[in-house]
Amino acid sequence: MLNSIIMIITTIFLIQIIITVLFSIMAAIYDIKSNIVPNKLNYSLIFFGLFSNLILSIISNNIKYILASFISMFITYAVTYMLWKLNIWGGGDVKLFTAIATVIPSGLNINFLNIFPQLSVYPFSFSVVINSILVSFPFLVIFVTHLIFKNKVFMGNIDFLVNIFNIESLKYIKNSTLNKLIPIKDLKEGMIVNDYYFNNEHIIELLSEMGGNLEIYKSNRNDFKYYFKSQSAGGITNEEVWQLKIMNSQDIISDNISIKLSFPFAPAIFLGLVIAIVYGDMMMLIIKNIFLVI
């Protein structure tokens, strides 16, 4: 009887891993294609996490599974939300991290798969977060390099290529690769709006009522009194998209607006998850090797 229960619990663990990996793959595909991770995908994974861990608690007659799921979910959301506020990643990424934390709240140890990852002192989801950040750097370099060549940044600007690490060169690269001017009609939820300068104070009233992601600031420029922009990597809400389109149709704002090209982080989350499942925490490995060298 006891062996049967252990086998059922182990099977549920395996299903949790498979479902989480599959959802992470779908999130990565969506992020690459449309630069957004759908809420339906994240919320479905959160629901699955709570349901599967509730089943584990019922089968084992132990509340620890569902309790760990709730605790991991709230802690992970709080931490990743704060990092979202610092423009580390988008709102969809926060929800994906939270969903992973809900399904797999603690380290894995599945005997028949020979999976014995090195456990860390913090929740499993934190290992995923750390791994994702570490593996994202190569992708970020490739992403920026692709945009540089795609936009022909150095065409006719050989001096920038020679002095690529000069501050002015880096600013030029940032402005010419990570920003894009698009028609207002092409705006979508989640896009990150750059500084939009204006003098019409009616815009302040319209946007202040939204209470969304767009923030209004006073301008230091002589030709404009104010400007608005996205205040975080979460991008503009669907309500703000429609408000900006309505304002454009009424000639309150111009036809074009500048947006930031955000880095698709979901593929890094997927890789961070896989590494956390198979190995564990990359940071633990780095610290361990440092101590070995010392």
Sequence and secondary structure as in RCSB ss.txt:
>XXXX:A:sequence
MLNSIIMIITTIFLIQIIITVLFSIMAAIYDIKSNIVPNKLNYSLIFFGLFSNLILSIISNNIKYILASFISMFI
TYAVTYMLWKLNIWGGGDVKLFTAIATVIPSGLNINFLNIFPQLSVYPFSFSVVINSILVSFPFLVIFVTHLIFK
NKVFMGNIDFLVNIFNIESLKYIKNSTLNKLIPIKDLKEGMIVNDYYFNNEHIIELLSEMGGNLEIYKSNRNDFK
YYFKSQSAGGITNEEVWQLKIMNSQDIISDNISIKLSFPFAPAIFLGLVIAIVYGDMMMLIIKNIFLVI
>XXXX:A:secstr
 HHHHHHHHHHHHHHHHHHHHHHHHHHHHHHHHHS   HHHHHHHHHHHHHHHHHHHHHHT THHHHHHHHHHHH
HHHHHHHHHHTTSS HHHHHHHHHHHHH  S   BGGGTB  B  SS HHHHHHHHHHHHHHHHHHHHHHHHHHH
TTTTTT HHHHHTTTSHHHHHHHHHHHSEEEEEGGG  TT EE  EEE  THHHHHHHTT SSEEEEE  SSS S
EEEEESSTT   HHHHHHHHHHHHTTSS SEEEEE     HHHHHHHHHHHHHTB HHHHHHHHHHHH 
